[in-house]
Every structure is written in C-alpha cells, then in structure tokens.
Amino acid sequence: MDFTRSELLEEASVWFNSYAGTYARLLDRTNPENINKAFWVFADLGLGCHPEDVSEYNRHAFEYAFKSSSTVSAITPKELVEGSEEFNEILELIY
C-alpha cells in the first residue's frame, strides 16, 4: 500500500494535531527511536496500514515533516494524557 507524497503529508498534518500526534511532537525529535515510534503510530492511525508497507520515500517525507513540525499544542493536559496512552498502546501492539 502506498500513497503519493502529498497524500502522506496531508494525512501527517492531520495526525500531528491529533492527541497522539501532539504527544509525539512533544517527544525529543532528535532521538531516532522517538522518530521511528512516531512513524509506526502514524502509519497505524493516520494511514491505516503497517509501517513496513509504506515506501522508504514516503517514510523519509514523514520523518522530515515530523522533525520540522511545530511543538505548539492546542490540546488540554487531559487530552495530552489520552494521546500518550493511545500512542503507547499502539506501540505495545505493533512495535
């Protein structure tokens, strides 16, 4: 399953503003493991597919967009906790 670069970036933009996406954006984005975890959660939630089914080209596009995305958050602390729980639950299942 693959997507055009613009489709992937559009989905990434939506995911960045979700609870789990906001939580991911607040992690240390210089840490390669955090970037990889964010990609796995994004592939599951944002694209509805297994991360290994996404092309390397699109994976790099996501990583660049993720590293350069804003850390500004428009969600409440409670919503951030919900996002961290969702993020970690997905990682427990597929990472």
RAUR-V114475 format. One record per backbone hydrogen bond with DSSP energy under -1.0 kcal/mol. CO is the residue of the C=O (numbers start at 0). NH is the residue of the N-H. Records with the same first field share a line. If there is no record, write none. Layout:
BEGIN
CO: NH / NH
END
This chain:
BEGIN
3: 7
4: 8
5: 9
6: 10
7: 11
8: 12
9: 13
10: 14
11: 15
14: 17
17: 21
18: 22
19: 23
20: 24
21: 25
23: 26
27: 30
30: 34
31: 35
32: 36
33: 37
34: 38
35: 39
36: 40
37: 41
38: 42
39: 43
40: 44
41: 45 / 46
42: 48
49: 52
50: 53
54: 58
55: 59
56: 60
57: 61
58: 62
59: 63
60: 64
61: 65
62: 66
63: 67
75: 79
76: 80
77: 81
78: 82
79: 83
80: 84
81: 85
82: 86
83: 87
84: 88
85: 89
86: 90
87: 91
88: 92
89: 93
90: 94
END
